[in-house]
Amino acid sequence: MIIAMVCHEYAHARVAVALGDFTPRLMGRLTLNPMAHIDPIGLLMMFLVHFGWAKPVTVNPTNFRNYKRDDMIVSFAGPAANFIIAFIAMFTIALLVSLGIQLTEGTRLVLWLIVIYNINFGIFNLIPLPPLDGSHILMHLLPYELGQRYMEFSRYSFLIFLVIIMTPIVGWILIPIQRFILGFYQVILSMIF
């Protein structure tokens, strides 16, 4: 999970800097060092209730050349990084197996958990609920007035998060999309190996 969180936040920072906002660099977030990205309370919650979070990367969208487009790209960069890392871990498993290299149970488990955690983290962050990445994307896709009204829901986000996490709703969202992504990756890997 730490790999998923750190790479997710690093991707936000890297893309924001590439698009003209140097705020993440100035705040020391342009690094893969977990200490720069881990939120102590989010990490504690991960151990206690198996749901945590990282420190969000601060960006200044006024530094972007195209505010709406670039903010959506930065928002999508984190989940995209998670999906890429998941594919790399699956590719590594397939490559080692095709080369006849015996994986220990522990190695296979770690690689598989990297796949699952990254896919789930990417999907979860695309849920269009403020302050998740999906909410930034949806806000910019909506007409301006509707987007602003939509972002007012952020005051109810904590309650909605509790409902999503404490009920089977998160499974209804994650599992079908997770299966689709895994199936898509398997199709790609079957064409390679």
N, C-alpha and C positions, 0 to 999 in steps of 0.2 A: 504494500500500500504506500510505503514511503517513496518507492521508486515512481509509482504512478503520480503521487502528489508533486514531487520535486520536478519531474519532467514536464508535468502539466504547467506548473507555474513558470518554469524556465522558458517554455515555449511562448507563453504570453509575453514575457519580458523580451525575449529575443526578437519576436515579430514586431512588438511595439517600437523597439529601437530601430529595427530595419525600416519601419514606416515613418521615422522622423521624431519619435518621442524618446528623449534620453532620460526620462524620469526613472525607469527601472534600473538603468546603469548607475545613476546618481544615488539610488537607494540600496545599491549592493545586491540587486536581485538578478543580475546577469551572470549567474553561476549555477552549477549543479551541486554545490555544497548544500546538503540538507538543512544545515543550521540557518541558512538565509531564508528558507521557505517554510519551515515548520512552525506552526503556532502551538505554543506549549499546552494551551487548554484543548485545542483540537486534537493534539496527540494523546493527551490524557483521556479524552472522551473516546478515542479510538480503542484504547485498552479497556476502558470501563464498559462502554455500551456498543462497541464495534461500529461506531460511526464517528468519523472525525473530519477535520478540515485543515487546510494549509492557510498560511497568510496570503491573502489576495495580493496580486501584483498591482501596485498603484500606477495608473497611467494618466496622462494629461491629454485627452483627445483633441484639445485645441492645437496641439503640435502636429497633428496629422494633416496631410495634404488634402485628403478627402475624408471629412469627419465620419460620415455614416459608413462608407465602405471600409475604411481602415479600422474603425471600432469593431465592425462585424468580423473582419479578418483576425484581429487580435483576439476577440472572444472565441472564435472557432479554433484558433491555434492550439489551445490547451487540450481540448478533446481530440483534435487531429493527432497531436503528439501521442496521446494515450493509445489511439487506434494503431498508429505506426509501431509503437513499442510492442503492443500485443502481437502484431503480425511478425515482427522480428523474432520474438520469443517462439512463436509457432513455427516459423521458418527454421530456427535453430534446432528445434526438436526434430522436424522432418529431415533436415540435412544430416544430423548425427545418426538418425535411424537409417537413412539411405546409405550412409557410409559404413554401416555395420558396427557403429560404435555403441557399445552397451552403456546405457544411462543408468546410473544408480536410481533407486526409488526416490531418494532425496532430491537429486538433480532434476529428475522429471517433474516432481511435485513443485519445486521452486519455479521452474520455467512455466509450468501450467498455471500456477497462481499468478505469475506476472501477466500471462495472457488474460485470465479472468478478471483480476483486479483492474487492469488497464481498460479493458472493454467496459466493465461496469462503471468505472470512474468517468470515462468519456461519455457514456450514455447519460449517467446521472447529471453531469454538468450541462448537458444539452436540454434538460427539462426547462421549459420556459417559465421559470419561477424566479423572481428577483431574490437574491443577487446572482443567481447562477448564470453561466455564460449564455445559455439558451434565451434568457430574458433580454440580454443586450441585442442578440440577433433578431428576435421577434420585434422588439421595440423599433428597430430601424426599418424593418420590413413593413410595419404598419404606417398608415398616414400619421403625420406629426401629432395632431390632437389626440387621436386614439392611442398612439404610443405613449404619450404623457399620462393619459388616464390609466393605461395599463400599468405603468411603473408605480402608480399610487398603491397598487396591491402589495408593494414591498412591506408596508406596515403590518400585513397579515402573514407574511412569509414564514415567520417562526411557527405560528400555529399550523399552517399548511404543511410545513416540514414535519412537525410532530405527527400529524395525521398520516402522512405518506410513510414515515418510518415505522410507526407503531402499528400499522395495519398491513395487509397483504398488497396494498396498492403498489409499493415499490417493486415487488416481484412481478406484478402484472405488467409493469412498464419495462423492467430490465430484462426479464427472461426471454420474451419473444424476440426482442431486438438483439439480445446477446446471441441467441441461437441463429438468427439471420446472419449476423456478422461472422460468427464462427463457420457457418456453412459457406459463406462467401470466401473466407480465407482458405477453407479446405478445397474449394473449387480451384482457386489460384494455385495452391500448392500441388494439387494433383496434376496440373498442367506443367509444373516445373519438375516434379519428381516422378 
